[in-house]
């Protein structure tokens, strides 16, 4: 059942999926309604199934990122955007190491999605973060927001001495599946430093 309509704050990009409805975003409304959509310029959606984005190699991520930080997720805050059309979540990261750019001791990353009351917004391929999670994240600035570069491609979880990203909900213009990048943490960081040193 569609909830599109002139009086609907979510416009034409949502559907009822559960009693506590789950909304799936599509680019046209995102582009119209929030400034940090510039970070998602290549975002399109094969409705409900996968989000199509530009494929980014590690070198692409390193070169395009404004900031690369390693740290621990401390808390989050979910809220409606100023225009009331999107649910946003800010994650606070306690920075342990800044690999690129300058960042304070705590760093805030914003994503589209989350749950406010009975309303839940989910964007396929948008990374999520858990309190206490150790991460390396590649971000870019868009207006007053710091957003993850390349959606799931730019967020790496650290676990058992390894880093890895989750690209399972993404699709790419060439039709090939995404490749999960999994490496020992120090090897990963050294590869980043080597790219930056070129």
C-alpha positions, 0 to 999 in steps of 0.5 A: 500500500503506497502512502504517497500523496500531497499531504504525506510528508514522505512524498512518493518514496515510501511504502507500508511494510509493517504496522510500525511502517518501514520506509524505503528511500529513493533518490529523487526525494532525497535530492530535493529535501536535504543538503547532504544528499550531495554525498549520495549523488550516485544513489538510485534504488532498485525499489526495496531490493538494493541501492546502486552506487559507484563502485569504489576501490580502497584507493578511491575511498582514500582519495575521495574521503575528507576524513578517515578515522579509527575509533569506537562508536559511543552513542547515537541520536535519531531525529526528524530532519528540519523539514520533517521528511527524513529520519536521520541518525547521528553517531558519535565516534570516539576517535582513537586515530586520525588517518586523514584530515583533522578531527576532534576527539569525538567525531559525528557521522550522520546517516539517513535512516533510523526509528522515531516512535512508530516510524522507521526509515531504512535505506538499503546499503546505508551503513549502521553503527552499534554502540561499542563497535570499533570502526574505521570510517571514510567520510566526506563533508556535505554542508554541516553533515559528515557522511559515510563515503560510498554507503556501506563501502566506506564503513569498516568494522574491526573485529578479531584483528580484521577490518571488513565492510558490508556491501551486500545491500549494494548493487553496481552499474556494471552488474557485478556483486560487491567485493567485501574488503577484509584485511588485518587492521594494520595491513589495512591502515598501512595500505591507506598510508601508502596511498596517501603518501603517493 
